[in-house]
Structures are given as structure tokens and as C-alpha cells.
Amino acid sequence: MSTHNRHILITAYAVNPYKGSEDGTGWNIPLELAKRNNISVITRKNNQPEIDRFYRENPNLAALKNLTFYYYDLPKWAMFWKKKIGERGYVLYYYLWQMFIPFFIRANKIQFDIAHALNFHSDSHPQFLWVFGKPVMWGPIGHHRKVPKPFIKRFYSTKTFWKDRLYNSVKFLMRNLDPFYYISKWTAKRIFVINSKINDSVRANPKKIIILPAVATNNVASPPVLHNNYFNVLSVGRFTYMKGFDLTIKAFATFYHQLEKSDQRKVKLTLVGKGEETNLIKALIQTEGLSSAVKIIKWVDHKEMPSIYHDSSAFIFGSHEGAGMVVPEALGYGVPVICFNNEGPGELCDNSNAIKIDPTTYYEAVHNFANALNELYQNPGKREEMSRAGVEYAKEKFNWSYKSNVINEAYDAASLKKHESLLIKRTRTT
């Protein structure tokens, strides 16, 4: 089968050409795949304005000719309860959205050869595309392990600790009690996962598993000019306990207060984000005596991030998550990374472009993150080496073309196997 004649159906809950993270994945992977395939994408109606805007602004982009979008939402009553219930409502809404998509596909008579449930990147929600009896791909799916107890208890409330444990317990039950989840695993030809530990929880056939981090960056550039007259430390993400901004602030405070006054004037920390822990983070900045050294920027449009990265000397990320999509972004701008040596951010970089800290005890982690900041501050030559290595690493590992090639290989294998089975059937009937 010619790949240009091959029709792929993709379900992507989050799609936005102008955002990063999951929205960016939902846009960039189908766009890249459309260079070799005919692609139909089913997504939410609230994604249409930005998609239409991109089509208007890029009328001559060849891949768009092979890319068709369909917009589907559940009835208004479902949206009402989604908002009313809060976070749990989003989980339920996405589950039902996936469940009823087959009816939408049949009603619109969408034809396809291979189906691909692309996002959300949840490892606990099943996909329902197997009902059509055609090859199904699933993912990249992700998983956040429990945040180590000391890294919650030292700063956050007991309620936050039990929220994390309940979150993981619910996901465990969804993976182990839902028969549709088992069907999703059995029927998927390939399951793309964002890190090496996810299949410990999913427990699918290892032969189906392909490690493919969901994140990439469109902004790989030449290493920036080294800033020797100032040292700007950057951290980006939602202000939530999982991201470890408390550890970032404490580590920066330890590093900052060890400096001479003349050096302190050259140093600052910029936090880009917002979230439920904003007030706690602001209070911690005051407590640590960092009011003049820390700047908080509320979440900005993605197009504003390049100037922020270019103005940064180091990227610190104390997150315990299973992904860490901002890490490749920082590497792409040539900003050296400091993060935990874990299966999330730690697998998105290597020792040439990052200083990776083992998650031992809380206070050891604070001390080691602070030492890493001091090492980069005192050694501009090392910063420059890491900056160049980060750009090269991002060029090789974190481009959408590389990811689409991996996915296309899985499509090719499924198409070949289907073609072979059809030949066998025809041979038997004749």
C-alpha cells in the first residue's frame, strides 16, 4: 500500500498549533504524519478557532492538504457536569468522549486503514477504536508515579499528600478493574509510552511497547551568547506539588545566600507559571528572603517563551512527574538543565547537557540542587559546553520528524501484516 493512499484516523482530545505540551503534541504529530499519509483527526470543538487560524495563516503548507479535522463534543449536559464536578469531571468527560467517538465515526462515515488514539497522554483511560476491527495504535501514554513522601510532607499539607495517594489509587483501579482497559491493551498493535517505567503499571505485552517521549521542540537554535555579567535561573510549569517548586526555591535560596553581595546582584530566579499552590510559593519566597531576587511571570503565550529562554543561564526543574515537557524545550534553546535523575525529566536529557540529582532525602536534594547552581555559576566554560551539547541533543532527539518516523514505522508494520493476511485469505479462497 502506498503510504500516501493510506488513511489514518487519529483521536486527539487536545490540539493547538500555538501551544506546547499536550496541545502541541496533538497538533504537530498529525501534521508531520500528513507528509506521508492521509490523516483525519477527531478533536474537541473548542480547539477549532486556533486550528482555523493556523490554516488561514499558512495557506500554502503542503501537509495541510492531507489533514482533515472533525470536531466532536458530548452533549451540553455532560459539559455542565464536567465543570461542576471539577477535576474528577475532566476524567469522566474524557472517558465518555472516547467511548462515544465510534458512534461519531460511523455517523460521519469516516473511512480509515489504521486508527490511532493519540492523547490525552493518560495510561489509565482506555481507547475504544478497537470496535472497528482495524489496526489500532495507542499513545504516547504517560504515568506519574507517587511523589516520594518526604517531598510532600516537608512543605505541603496532609491533604495534599492524601490527594496524591488517592489520585494514584484511582488510576490503579482504572487500570486493573476496567474490562475496556484490558481490551485496549490486547487489541493495540503498538503502545507508545513516554518513559521506560510506564509498562510497570500498564503491564502490556513488552513486544508492543515503544518508548517515545511525547514532547519535541520546533525551536532548536544555535547556542546563545554566554551571559557573564548576570546569571538568570529559570523554572517553568504549573504551580502544583508535583512540580517541586518549593525545592527549586529552597535550593536557589541556599545558593543565593552563600554568595557575596556583589554576586547576589547578578543573580535572579524567574518562575513562569500559575496554579493552586501560587500563594504557598509566594509565601516561601518571602520566608527565604528572596523578594528582590525572584520574579514570577504568570503563564504566557508560547510565542513569548523564546525571549525568556534566551535570557536564561540555567534551567532548574525539581519535578517528580513522568514527563517534563519543558526540559527538551530548555535544551533546544541551549539552556543547561538541573533536574532529578528519574524516569521523567531525567530521561529527557543526559550528562552532557544536564546535572541530574538523585532523589534521596529532601534536604540532600535541596543541597545538591544548590551545589549544581553554584557549579554552573562559577564555571562559565561548563555552561557553554552544556549549552552546545543541549542544542545538539535536542536536534537529534526532540524533533517532530523523528517522532513521526517512529510512528510511521509502526504504521508500516501494521499495514504490511494486514496486507499479508489479505493475501493469505485470497489464496485460501482460490
BELBELZI-V692395 format. One record per backbone hydrogen bond with DSSP energy under -1.0 kcal/mol. NH is the residue of the N-H (numbers start at 1). CO is the residue of the C=O. If there is no record, write none. Layout:
nh = <NH/NH>
co = <CO/CO>
This chain:
nh = <5/8/9/10/11/12/13/16/19/24/25/26/28/29/31/32/33/34/35/36/37/38/39/40/41/42/43/47/48/51/52/53/54/55/56/57/58/61/64/65/66/67/68/70/72/78/79/80/81/82/83/84/85/86/90/91/92/93/94/95/96/97/98/99/100/104/105/106/107/108/109/110/113/114/115/116/117/118/118/119/122/123/131/132/133/137/138/139/141/142/151/152/153/154/155/156/161/162/163/164/165/166/167/168/169/170/171/172/173/174/175/176/177/182/183/184/185/186/187/188/189/191/192/193/194/200/201/202/203/208/210/212/217/221/231/233/234/235/237/239/240/243/244/248/249/250/251/252/253/254/255/256/257/259/264/265/266/267/268/269/270/271/272/273/277/278/281/282/283/284/285/286/287/288/289/290/293/294/295/297/304/305/309/310/312/313/314/315/316/317/320/327/330/331/332/333/334/335/337/338/339/341/342/347/348/353/354/355/357/360/365/366/367/368/369/370/371/372/373/374/375/376/377/378/379/383/384/385/386/387/388/389/390/391/392/393/394/395/396/397/398/403/404/405/406/407/408/409/410/411/412/413/414/415/416/417/418/419/420/421/422/423/424/425/426/427/428/429/430>
co = <2/38/114/40/116/42/119/23/16/20/21/22/24/25/27/28/29/30/32/33/33/6/66/8/68/10/70/44/45/47/48/49/50/51/52/53/54/58/61/62/63/64/39/41/43/75/75/76/77/78/79/80/81/82/86/87/88/89/90/91/92/93/94/95/96/100/101/102/103/104/106/105/7/7/135/9/137/11/116/11/120/142/128/129/130/115/190/117/192/121/148/149/149/150/152/152/157/158/159/160/161/162/163/164/165/166/167/168/169/170/171/172/173/178/179/180/181/182/183/184/136/208/138/210/141/197/198/198/199/205/191/193/398/332/266/268/314/270/272/274/238/240/241/244/245/246/247/248/249/250/251/252/253/256/260/261/263/264/231/293/233/295/235/297/239/275/277/278/279/280/281/282/283/284/286/285/290/290/269/271/301/302/305/306/309/232/232/336/234/338/242/324/326/327/328/329/331/330/353/315/355/357/340/344/345/350/350/337/339/358/361/362/363/364/365/366/367/368/369/370/371/372/373/374/375/379/380/381/382/383/384/385/386/387/388/389/390/391/392/393/394/399/400/401/402/403/404/405/406/407/408/409/410/411/412/413/414/415/416/417/418/419/420/421/422/423/424/425/426>
